[in-house]
Amino acid sequence: MKIVFVYWGYENAGSMLDLRGYARAAKAMGHEVAIYGPPNAGFALDYSLDLSGADAVVFVFEWTTQLQFGDRLDWVRLIESVPCSRRIVIDCDGAYNDSIDFRGDYNHKSDELSRKWVEVCDSLSDKICQPTLRPKRANVKPFLFHIYDPTWETPLDFTNKEFSMVYVGHTKFRWQGMSQVLKAIEPVREKVGRVALFGEGWDHPLEWTEWNEIKADYYVDREYLRAHRFETPGAVPFPQVTATMNKGVFNPVIYRPLFEHLDFVTCRTFETPAAGTIPLFLLDPRYVAEIYGEQALDLMLGGSDRSAKVLDVLSDPGRYADIVAGIRAEFARKHSPQARLRRLIEIIEE
């Protein structure tokens, strides 16, 4: 089977590692995966405008709902290449929902924009998927999409970590969660080593994030970061994500509020346990138990004394590493690239 993904690629954000995993799994299983667009060696993926022989087209909507690199006939080519029943929309941003506003985060600016986007998706496919086990709409299929790739795994060795804490990710709607993590470190700052936030926007705002209509979405208190010596080295290319996470004893796992509300999984859901670090979850305990297993509840950054939890992880990471090893084994079985691709093919064939 030849599967063509339609996805706007980024060098330092998004699901590029996931697509690499799908491509490798497809090759091993006798299938073919291509990404629609002109060849781009920098992404190390099979980008192609050739739709001949395509058995399915998968639209992965994340960050943007536009096409990349193409012209105004791209939509026509993609829609005509396979029947509607062989086209799938994967909504990674929760946009295929009624208008939602949750703790200052939102999926659409208005009900009208929500209706229009739902109409667009329905015109593309009658198979709409979201990376959650609990979709809000009855016609949406649960499909977690993001993968756990065992090839990402690095040893759980904590002898020479450069940082006590590392976070890799952008700033959109992240300050609410990140500030809680940093507030837990603040009272014990002198007992905690270097802390680094890698990603666009932590060190300085990007020009386009200063537009009035979205400026609040990317809010970061940079004076607070500097005052407490929280480092902001900038973004890293997507092939270096897990290696960068591996530089920290622990990595907080935080989501934007909308994704918490929708019970979504993200790239970071699966990348963090694979890195040689301890994931600390600032998420709903029900969600953590459901996705990571009951044993992962000991990795919650919750309770009445978050500062004590931070110090305990830093003083005895080996004890927590045993929990991470168990998560890895379960994830390798349930969420591998091969398992995801098999499920995607099942949805295509339904």
C-alpha positions as CSV (number, residue, x, y, z in Angstrom):
1,M,0.0,0.0,0.0
2,K,1.2,3.5,-0.9
3,I,0.2,6.1,1.7
4,V,0.7,9.8,1.0
5,F,0.8,12.1,4.0
6,V,0.0,15.8,3.6
7,Y,1.9,17.6,6.3
8,W,3.5,21.0,6.8
9,G,7.0,20.2,7.9
10,Y,9.1,22.2,10.4
11,E,12.8,21.8,11.1
12,N,12.4,22.4,14.9
13,A,8.7,21.6,15.7
14,G,5.9,19.2,15.0
15,S,5.6,15.5,14.1
16,M,8.6,15.0,11.8
17,L,10.0,12.2,13.9
18,D,6.7,10.5,13.9
19,L,6.6,10.6,10.1
20,R,10.1,9.2,9.9
21,G,8.9,6.3,12.1
22,Y,5.9,5.6,9.8
23,A,8.2,5.6,6.7
24,R,10.6,3.2,8.3
25,A,7.8,0.9,9.5
26,A,6.2,1.0,6.0
27,K,9.4,-0.1,4.3
28,A,9.9,-3.0,6.8
29,M,6.3,-4.1,6.3
30,G,6.3,-4.0,2.5
31,H,4.4,-0.7,2.2
32,E,5.4,2.8,1.0
33,V,5.0,6.2,2.7
34,A,5.5,9.5,0.9
35,I,5.1,13.1,2.0
36,Y,3.4,15.4,-0.5
37,G,5.7,18.2,-1.6
38,P,8.8,18.8,-3.7
39,P,12.0,16.9,-2.5
40,N,13.5,18.4,0.6
41,A,16.8,16.7,1.7
42,G,16.8,18.7,4.9
43,F,13.8,16.8,6.3
44,A,15.3,13.4,5.4
45,L,11.9,12.1,4.3
46,D,10.5,11.0,0.9
47,Y,8.9,14.2,-0.3
48,S,7.3,13.9,-3.7
49,L,4.6,15.5,-5.8
50,D,4.0,12.1,-7.6
51,L,0.5,10.8,-6.6
52,S,0.5,7.9,-9.1
53,G,-0.2,4.6,-7.4
54,A,-1.4,6.2,-4.2
55,D,-3.8,4.0,-2.2
56,A,-4.6,6.6,0.5
57,V,-4.1,10.2,1.3
58,V,-3.7,11.2,4.9
59,F,-4.1,14.9,5.8
60,V,-2.2,15.6,9.1
61,F,-3.4,19.0,10.4
62,E,-1.1,20.4,13.0
63,W,0.0,24.0,13.4
64,T,-1.3,25.0,10.0
65,T,-4.2,24.1,7.8
66,Q,-2.5,25.2,4.6
67,L,-0.5,23.3,2.0
68,Q,3.2,23.7,1.9
69,F,5.3,24.4,-1.2
70,G,2.5,23.9,-3.7
71,D,0.1,25.8,-5.9
72,R,-3.7,26.3,-6.0
73,L,-4.2,23.0,-7.9
74,D,-2.7,20.9,-5.1
75,W,-6.0,20.3,-3.4
76,V,-7.6,19.2,-6.7
77,R,-4.7,16.8,-7.4
78,L,-4.9,15.3,-3.8
79,I,-8.7,14.9,-3.8
80,E,-8.7,13.4,-7.3
81,S,-5.9,10.9,-6.6
82,V,-8.0,8.6,-4.4
83,P,-11.7,8.2,-3.5
84,C,-13.1,10.0,-0.4
85,S,-13.2,6.7,1.4
86,R,-9.4,6.4,1.0
87,R,-8.8,9.9,2.4
88,I,-8.2,10.5,6.1
89,V,-8.0,13.7,8.2
90,I,-6.0,13.5,11.4
91,D,-6.8,16.6,13.5
92,C,-3.8,17.0,15.9
93,D,-4.9,20.5,17.1
94,G,-8.5,19.8,18.2
95,A,-9.9,22.1,15.5
96,Y,-12.5,19.6,14.4
97,N,-14.7,20.5,17.3
98,D,-17.2,23.1,18.3
99,S,-15.5,26.3,19.4
100,I,-13.7,25.6,22.7
101,D,-12.3,28.1,25.2
102,F,-10.6,26.4,28.1
103,R,-8.4,28.2,30.7
104,G,-7.5,30.9,28.2
105,D,-6.7,28.4,25.4
106,Y,-8.9,27.9,22.4
107,N,-9.3,26.0,19.1
108,H,-11.1,28.7,17.2
109,K,-11.6,32.5,17.6
110,S,-15.4,32.1,16.8
111,D,-18.2,29.7,16.3
112,E,-18.3,30.6,12.6
113,L,-14.6,29.7,12.1
114,S,-15.3,26.4,13.8
115,R,-18.2,25.6,11.5
116,K,-16.2,26.5,8.4
117,W,-13.3,24.3,9.4
118,V,-15.5,21.3,10.2
119,E,-17.1,21.8,6.7
120,V,-13.6,21.8,5.1
121,C,-12.6,18.5,6.8
122,D,-16.0,16.9,6.0
123,S,-15.4,17.8,2.4
124,L,-12.0,16.1,2.4
125,S,-13.0,12.9,4.1
126,D,-15.7,11.0,6.0
127,K,-12.9,9.5,8.2
128,I,-11.8,12.1,10.8
129,C,-9.4,11.0,13.5
130,Q,-8.0,12.7,16.6
131,P,-5.1,11.6,18.9
132,T,-7.3,10.9,21.9
133,L,-9.2,8.0,23.3
134,R,-12.2,10.2,24.0
135,P,-13.2,12.3,21.0
136,K,-15.9,14.9,21.7
137,R,-17.7,14.3,18.4
138,A,-19.4,11.0,17.8
139,N,-18.1,10.7,14.2
140,V,-14.5,11.1,15.2
141,K,-12.3,8.0,15.4
142,P,-9.7,7.7,18.2
143,F,-6.3,7.3,16.6
144,L,-3.3,8.3,18.7
145,F,-1.1,9.0,15.6
146,H,2.0,9.9,17.5
147,I,4.5,7.1,18.0
148,Y,6.9,5.6,20.5
149,D,10.0,4.6,18.6
150,P,12.3,2.3,20.5
151,T,15.2,3.6,18.3
152,W,15.0,6.9,20.2
153,E,15.8,5.2,23.5
154,T,19.0,6.3,25.3
155,P,20.4,4.7,28.5
156,L,18.8,5.8,31.8
157,D,22.2,6.9,33.1
158,F,22.3,10.0,35.4
159,T,26.0,10.2,36.2
160,N,26.9,13.1,34.0
161,K,23.9,15.2,33.2
162,E,24.5,18.7,32.0
163,F,21.2,20.0,33.4
164,S,18.9,19.2,36.4
165,M,15.9,20.0,34.2
166,V,15.4,20.3,30.5
167,Y,12.2,21.2,28.6
168,V,12.0,21.0,24.8
169,G,9.1,22.7,23.2
170,H,7.6,26.0,22.0
171,T,5.8,28.6,24.1
172,K,2.2,28.6,22.7
173,F,-0.1,28.4,25.7
174,R,2.7,26.8,27.7
175,W,3.4,29.5,30.4
176,Q,0.5,28.4,32.6
177,G,2.0,24.9,33.0
178,M,5.6,25.9,32.8
179,S,5.3,28.6,35.5
180,Q,3.9,25.9,37.9
181,V,7.0,23.8,37.3
182,L,9.4,26.7,37.8
183,K,7.5,27.8,40.9
184,A,8.2,24.4,42.3
185,I,11.9,24.8,41.7
186,E,12.1,28.4,43.0
187,P,12.0,27.7,46.8
188,V,14.9,25.2,46.4
189,R,16.7,26.9,43.5
190,E,20.1,26.7,45.2
191,K,19.8,22.9,45.5
192,V,18.9,22.5,41.8
193,G,21.4,22.7,39.1
194,R,21.0,24.2,35.6
195,V,17.5,24.5,34.2
196,A,17.0,25.0,30.4
197,L,14.0,25.6,28.3
198,F,14.8,24.8,24.6
199,G,12.5,26.1,22.0
200,E,11.3,29.2,20.1
201,G,10.0,32.0,22.1
202,W,11.5,31.4,25.5
203,D,14.6,33.7,25.1
204,H,12.8,36.3,23.0
205,P,9.5,36.7,21.2
206,L,9.4,35.9,17.4
207,E,8.1,38.9,15.4
208,W,4.9,37.2,14.3
209,T,4.0,36.2,17.9
210,E,3.8,39.9,18.8
211,W,0.8,40.4,16.6
212,N,-2.0,41.8,18.9
213,E,-4.5,39.1,18.1
214,I,-2.2,36.2,19.2
215,K,0.4,37.9,21.5
216,A,-1.2,36.6,24.7
217,D,-1.1,33.1,23.4
218,Y,2.7,33.1,23.5
219,Y,3.2,35.0,26.8
220,V,6.4,34.3,28.7
221,D,7.7,36.1,31.8
222,R,11.2,36.4,30.6
223,E,12.3,38.7,33.5
224,Y,11.3,35.9,35.9
225,L,13.3,33.4,33.9
226,R,16.4,35.6,34.0
227,A,15.9,36.4,37.7
228,H,16.0,32.8,38.7
229,R,18.8,31.7,36.2
230,F,16.5,29.6,34.0
231,E,18.4,29.3,30.7
232,T,16.8,29.7,27.3
233,P,19.3,28.3,24.7
234,G,16.8,28.5,21.7
235,A,15.3,25.8,19.5
236,V,16.8,22.6,18.4
237,P,16.3,20.7,15.1
238,F,13.8,17.9,15.3
239,P,16.4,15.1,14.9
240,Q,18.1,16.4,18.1
241,V,15.0,16.5,20.3
242,T,15.5,13.3,22.4
243,A,19.3,13.9,22.6
244,T,18.6,17.3,24.0
245,M,16.0,16.0,26.5
246,N,18.7,13.4,27.5
247,K,20.8,16.3,28.9
248,G,18.5,16.7,31.9
249,V,17.8,14.5,34.9
250,F,14.1,15.2,34.5
251,N,11.9,16.7,31.9
252,P,8.4,18.1,32.7
253,V,5.6,16.9,30.6
254,I,3.1,19.7,30.2
255,Y,0.4,20.3,27.6
256,R,-1.4,23.4,26.4
257,P,-4.8,23.6,28.3
258,L,-6.8,22.7,25.2
259,F,-5.0,19.4,24.8
260,E,-5.5,18.6,28.4
261,H,-9.2,19.3,28.0
262,L,-9.4,17.0,24.9
263,D,-7.2,14.2,26.5
264,F,-4.9,14.5,23.5
265,V,-1.5,12.8,23.2
266,T,1.3,14.7,21.6
267,C,4.8,14.1,20.3
268,R,6.2,14.8,23.7
269,T,3.9,12.1,25.2
270,F,6.1,9.4,23.7
271,E,9.4,11.2,23.1
272,T,10.0,12.0,26.8
273,P,10.1,8.4,28.2
274,A,12.5,7.4,25.3
275,A,15.0,10.0,26.3
276,G,17.4,9.1,29.1
277,T,15.5,11.3,31.5
278,I,12.7,11.2,34.1
279,P,9.4,12.5,32.9
280,L,7.5,14.5,35.5
281,F,3.8,14.9,34.7
282,L,1.8,18.1,35.4
283,L,-1.3,16.5,34.0
284,D,-4.6,14.9,35.2
285,P,-3.8,11.7,37.2
286,R,-6.6,9.9,35.4
287,Y,-5.0,10.7,32.0
288,V,-1.5,9.7,33.3
289,A,-2.7,6.3,34.6
290,E,-4.6,5.7,31.4
291,I,-1.8,6.5,29.0
292,Y,1.3,5.7,31.0
293,G,0.0,3.1,33.5
294,E,-0.7,3.2,37.2
295,Q,3.0,3.0,38.0
296,A,3.5,6.4,36.4
297,L,1.4,8.1,39.1
298,D,4.6,8.2,41.1
299,L,6.0,10.6,38.4
300,M,3.3,13.2,39.1
301,L,4.5,16.6,39.9
302,G,1.5,17.2,42.1
303,G,0.5,17.1,45.7
304,S,1.1,19.7,48.3
305,D,4.9,19.8,48.0
306,R,6.1,19.9,44.5
307,S,9.5,21.2,45.6
308,A,10.1,18.1,47.6
309,K,9.3,15.9,44.6
310,V,11.8,17.8,42.5
311,L,14.6,17.3,45.1
312,D,13.7,13.6,45.5
313,V,14.0,12.9,41.8
314,L,17.3,14.7,41.6
315,S,18.6,12.8,44.6
316,D,17.5,9.4,43.6
317,P,16.8,9.3,39.8
318,G,17.6,5.5,39.7
319,R,14.5,4.7,41.6
320,Y,12.3,6.6,39.2
321,A,14.2,5.1,36.2
322,D,12.8,1.7,37.0
323,I,9.3,3.2,36.4
324,V,10.4,4.7,33.1
325,A,11.8,1.4,32.0
326,G,8.4,-0.2,32.6
327,I,6.7,2.5,30.5
328,R,9.2,2.0,27.7
329,A,8.5,-1.7,27.5
330,E,4.7,-1.1,27.4
331,F,5.0,1.7,24.9
332,A,7.3,-0.3,22.6
333,R,4.5,-2.9,22.4
334,K,1.5,-0.7,22.1
335,H,2.7,2.4,20.4
336,S,5.5,1.4,18.0
337,P,5.6,2.7,14.5
338,Q,4.5,-0.7,13.2
339,A,1.6,-0.8,15.6
340,R,0.5,2.7,14.5
341,L,0.9,1.9,10.8
342,R,-1.2,-1.3,11.2
343,R,-4.0,0.6,12.8
344,L,-3.8,3.4,10.2
345,I,-4.2,0.8,7.4
346,E,-7.2,-0.7,9.3
347,I,-8.8,2.7,9.3
348,I,-8.1,3.2,5.6
349,E,-9.6,-0.2,4.8
350,E,-12.7,0.2,6.9
